[in-house]
Amino acid sequence: MEEIEITMPDQYACYGRYWPGAEGKGAVLYLHGIQSHGEWFEGSCEYLAKQGLAVLLPDRRGSGKNRNRRGHLASVRQLLEDVSCWRDWLIQRAGDVPLHLIGVSWGGKLAAVWAGKHPKQVATLTLAAPGIFSRLEPDRTTKLKVGLKLLGDDSSPLFDLPLGEASLFTDNPRRQEYICNDALSLRKVSARFLWVSRRLDALRKKNSNRLTEPVHLILAGKDRIIDNDRTRRWFDRLCSSKKTLTCFEAMAHTMEFEPDPGPYYEAMGKFVFS
């Protein structure tokens, strides 16, 4: 694994992890969740790299090892341009090979929106416990405070994410301890960040009928963050040329953190190569 830095068009320096692949095998752009960062998903990326795929796992701006403007996103346009920039960097390094897009949790929502806008650039789309329909929403008081902040300085990370309990992510005690002690996790975000997340929801509704590439939905049966039933119904309505649904009934939201995540890794890799 190489630690790399990608300079965005606005000169933001974005940290990332890159695994070179075998020539001609394909490339994976991997998008992490709202609170997490790339370190959480090194295991699945290493698995995919061992199958010969080139893998880019960036830390989203304001998250993980990116310390500048922590917890803030300026706009949906900027966020989607970041994904395009990561994609261009990856293809430049890996060569003109099929691009496989993987999004986990909130990153799944982002992946679905970007793929809907760039359908011809994605060979397959994998959504793992995607944050499209969440069980956890800010209360009315918080929504009012967010609205008021949007009228003024909306860049300060003042709002707690509703994900304070490590048990929401995993039942694995060792990994719960890791989450509790993880200094790189994002725990507060700006009002603008929350607004961008809402705009992503609107774009996902608008562009879902453009998801025609093969789509793999992976769900965790014990998920306490994602509404699996609503997610399944959305998935059933997609016009994708190939749809695969995998549900690991005994797993919690962050399937990466299971005592044995092997079956999850294998399902992810099998679809990419199918």
Phi and psi in degrees as a GROMACS rama.xvg file:
@    title "Ramachandran Plot"
@    xaxis  label "Phi"
@    yaxis  label "Psi"
@TYPE xy
-105.342  134.487  GLU-2
-86.557  124.605  GLU-3
-129.44  167.539  ILE-4
-131.871  129.449  GLU-5
-113.905  124.05  ILE-6
-90.85  120.178  THR-7
-76.3167  164.925  MET-8
-55.8974  -28.775  PRO-9
-90.1535  12.9687  ASP-10
75.4218  9.96985  GLN-11
-68.5961  128.891  TYR-12
-91.0442  113.343  ALA-13
-105.828  123.979  CYS-14
-75.7594  146.347  TYR-15
-155.263  168.215  GLY-16
-119.689  136.803  ARG-17
-134.176  131.742  TYR-18
-113.799  114.755  TRP-19
-65.8459  146.736  PRO-20
-112.627  -178.087  GLY-21
-77.2026  148.287  ALA-22
-59.9134  127.086  GLU-23
81.2566  0.852421  GLY-24
-77.1698  -31.5844  LYS-25
127.217  169.394  GLY-26
-134.818  146.883  ALA-27
-120.868  126.658  VAL-28
-103.149  120.999  LEU-29
-115.825  120.525  TYR-30
-110.269  123.913  LEU-31
-85.0568  179.766  HIS-32
-87.2695  -170.488  GLY-33
-73.4981  -42.6578  ILE-34
-94.424  -25.8987  GLN-35
-79.7673  -172.728  SER-36
-156.701  -179.562  HIS-37
-60.0462  -32.6832  GLY-38
-58.2273  -30.9538  GLU-39
-60.7379  -28.4324  TRP-40
-116.205  19.8082  PHE-41
-63.5436  -32.1184  GLU-42
-61.6175  -50.6153  GLY-43
-67.9245  -33.9857  SER-44
-67.3651  -40.7793  CYS-45
-63.2124  -38.4719  GLU-46
-61.4044  -46.8957  TYR-47
-65.1277  -37.4909  LEU-48
-65.0796  -36.2919  ALA-49
-67.0787  -19.8531  LYS-50
-84.038  -0.10267  GLN-51
102.817  0.685673  GLY-52
-85.8654  140.021  LEU-53
-77.81  134.184  ALA-54
-129.978  129.295  VAL-55
-114.658  123.455  LEU-56
-122.671  89.3754  LEU-57
-84.6657  150.61  PRO-58
-84.4465  124.555  ASP-59
-57.311  146.829  ARG-60
-55.6196  137.412  ARG-61
80.2586  5.34539  GLY-62
-129.351  164.129  SER-63
57.9506  -126.412  GLY-64
-83.6666  -0.336715  LYS-65
-85.2559  107.141  ASN-66
-90.148  -19.6873  ARG-67
-70.9134  128.249  ASN-68
51.1915  53.0746  ARG-69
-61.086  134.034  ARG-70
76.8322  13.5627  GLY-71
-124.906  140.445  HIS-72
-129.178  135.574  LEU-73
-81.3322  -37.6118  ALA-74
-165.589  160.686  SER-75
-63.6605  -40.7454  VAL-76
-57.8631  -45.7031  ARG-77
-61.9008  -43.917  GLN-78
-61.3387  -45.7467  LEU-79
-67.9492  -33.6889  LEU-80
-67.0148  -32.7895  GLU-81
-61.2622  -45.117  ASP-82
-60.7299  -42.1711  VAL-83
-63.0657  -38.5729  SER-84
-65.4099  -43.087  CYS-85
-61.8647  -42.3415  TRP-86
-60.276  -46.1584  ARG-87
-63.0882  -42.0774  ASP-88
-61.0692  -43.8923  TRP-89
-64.0588  -46.2204  LEU-90
-66.8223  -34.7768  ILE-91
-63.0708  -39.0778  GLN-92
-78.6579  -42.4475  ARG-93
-87.3315  -18.5708  ALA-94
96.9364  176.497  GLY-95
-78.6436  78.6172  ASP-96
-121.858  163.461  VAL-97
-58.0715  137.297  PRO-98
-100.8  124.979  LEU-99
-109.459  125.254  HIS-100
-104.326  126.336  LEU-101
-122.602  129.168  ILE-102
-128.678  130.193  GLY-103
-111.438  132.497  VAL-104
55.6096  -125.73  SER-105
-58.5703  -32.2462  TRP-106
-63.8911  -23.4622  GLY-107
-68.8414  -38.4214  GLY-108
-62.8195  -45.5941  LYS-109
-62.1032  -42.882  LEU-110
-62.376  -41.8631  ALA-111
-63.9349  -40.5341  ALA-112
-67.1307  -46.6997  VAL-113
-64.4008  -42.2827  TRP-114
-63.8203  -35.9202  ALA-115
-64.9189  -30.5326  GLY-116
-84.8235  -20.4554  LYS-117
-131.997  56.4327  HIS-118
-61.3074  -30.0617  PRO-119
-81.1166  -6.55509  LYS-120
-98.3662  -2.43049  GLN-121
-117.783  123.057  VAL-122
-78.5188  -44.7636  ALA-123
-144.07  153.633  THR-124
-124.43  121.889  LEU-125
-113.713  126.294  THR-126
-118.515  110.358  LEU-127
-103.56  115.413  ALA-128
43.0346  55.1723  ALA-129
-68.0014  140.668  PRO-130
-81.745  52.9698  GLY-131
-88.2286  -42.1692  ILE-132
-126.5  104.089  PHE-133
-94.4386  146.704  SER-134
-81.6576  -15.4559  ARG-135
-113.846  117.987  LEU-136
-129.483  149.538  GLU-137
-61.0337  146.482  PRO-138
-74.9456  173.702  ASP-139
-62.9589  -36.4659  ARG-140
-63.7003  -43.528  THR-141
-64.414  -41.7438  THR-142
-60.9736  -38.4462  LYS-143
-65.3058  -43.341  LEU-144
-63.4349  -38.5374  LYS-145
-61.994  -45.5876  VAL-146
-59.6589  -40.685  GLY-147
-67.6757  -39.2749  LEU-148
-65.9738  -31.0946  LYS-149
-65.7662  -18.2147  LEU-150
-82.4879  -12.8153  LEU-151
-131.232  -129.674  GLY-152
-79.067  105.138  ASP-153
-107.321  18.9305  ASP-154
-102.519  -9.2406  SER-155
-79.0116  133.492  SER-156
-77.6227  83.5752  PRO-157
-103.992  -15.115  LEU-158
-105.554  125.256  PHE-159
-70.2371  136.739  ASP-160
-71.7619  142.346  LEU-161
-79.8773  46.2794  PRO-162
-132.311  39.1425  LEU-163
-69.7705  -23.4057  GLY-164
-92.7678  122.669  GLU-165
-61.7332  -26.7421  ALA-166
-66.5938  -15.3134  SER-167
-65.8496  -30.7944  LEU-168
-88.8184  -37.2073  PHE-169
-156.512  152.977  THR-170
-94.4319  -2.7423  ASP-171
-79.4983  111.261  ASN-172
-56.1809  -38.2218  PRO-173
-64.1458  -41.1803  ARG-174
-75.7727  -29.8477  ARG-175
-61.26  -41.5892  GLN-176
-63.795  -40.8098  GLU-177
-59.2081  -45.8037  TYR-178
-63.1341  -43.7622  ILE-179
-61.5092  -32.3157  CYS-180
-100.306  6.30172  ASN-181
-80.0391  105.253  ASP-182
-72.3408  -16.764  ALA-183
-89.5838  -10.8606  LEU-184
-62.9484  145.497  SER-185
-91.1067  121.014  LEU-186
-117.662  -19.1228  ARG-187
-130.109  142.764  LYS-188
-134.143  164.318  VAL-189
-82.7201  165.632  SER-190
-60.8021  -39.0646  ALA-191
-64.6685  -36.8148  ARG-192
-58.7498  -47.1737  PHE-193
-64.3775  -35.0191  LEU-194
-66.806  -41.7411  TRP-195
-59.8978  -40.9955  VAL-196
-61.0139  -40.1063  SER-197
-66.148  -39.1209  ARG-198
-64.6911  -34.9348  ARG-199
-61.9353  -39.879  LEU-200
-57.7573  -44.3307  ASP-201
-64.7713  -41.9608  ALA-202
-68.0447  -35.8426  LEU-203
-62.0017  -42.2805  ARG-204
-61.9294  -41.2608  LYS-205
-69.9219  -36.2943  LYS-206
-105.445  1.61535  ASN-207
-59.0312  -33.2819  SER-208
-72.7284  -3.59776  ASN-209
-98.3338  1.52732  ARG-210
-83.4093  85.5461  LEU-211
-101.961  -13.1202  THR-212
-72.5638  162.513  GLU-213
-56.8022  132.9  PRO-214
-124.917  131.641  VAL-215
-114.218  117.945  HIS-216
-102.088  121.988  LEU-217
-114.897  121.102  ILE-218
-116.092  152.569  LEU-219
-106.061  121.879  ALA-220
-62.1253  -26.5045  GLY-221
-103.676  25.8391  LYS-222
-67.4485  126.756  ASP-223
-104.62  -0.878975  ARG-224
-104.827  -40.7053  ILE-225
-101.373  140.493  ILE-226
-84.1477  97.3697  ASP-227
-65.2584  -36.5572  ASN-228
-64.4338  -47.5965  ASP-229
-64.19  -36.9316  ARG-230
-65.5535  -40.8416  THR-231
-62.4557  -43.2537  ARG-232
-63.7803  -40.2565  ARG-233
-61.9671  -45.6173  TRP-234
-60.2478  -41.0085  PHE-235
-62.1035  -27.1124  ASP-236
-85.998  -8.70961  ARG-237
-65.1427  149.394  LEU-238
-95.953  22.4149  CYS-239
-58.9669  146.498  SER-240
-69.4097  -22.1493  SER-241
-152.146  124.882  LYS-242
-124.027  129.89  LYS-243
-127.046  128.844  THR-244
-115.106  125.369  LEU-245
-123.955  128.517  THR-246
-125.811  122.688  CYS-247
-97.1454  96.9581  PHE-248
-60.7272  -31.4874  GLU-249
-92.5647  2.40382  ALA-250
-99.7509  153.018  MET-251
-96.093  -179.444  ALA-252
-49.7223  -54.3456  HIS-253
-88.819  87.3359  THR-254
-61.8971  -24.4675  MET-255
-56.4494  -28.6994  GLU-256
-95.6713  8.58341  PHE-257
-66.794  151.904  GLU-258
-53.9385  -34.9654  PRO-259
-131.082  91.2367  ASP-260
-84.0241  5.15096  PRO-261
-51.2152  -49.32  GLY-262
-60.3327  -34.3262  PRO-263
-65.1756  -47.0567  TYR-264
-59.2796  -44.5429  TYR-265
-64.3278  -40.6655  GLU-266
-63.5886  -41.0196  ALA-267
-61.7077  -48.5011  MET-268
-67.7938  -39.3683  GLY-269
-61.2101  -40.0589  LYS-270
-67.8748  -42.2166  PHE-271
-58.878  -37.6457  VAL-272
-92.8545  0.758584  PHE-273
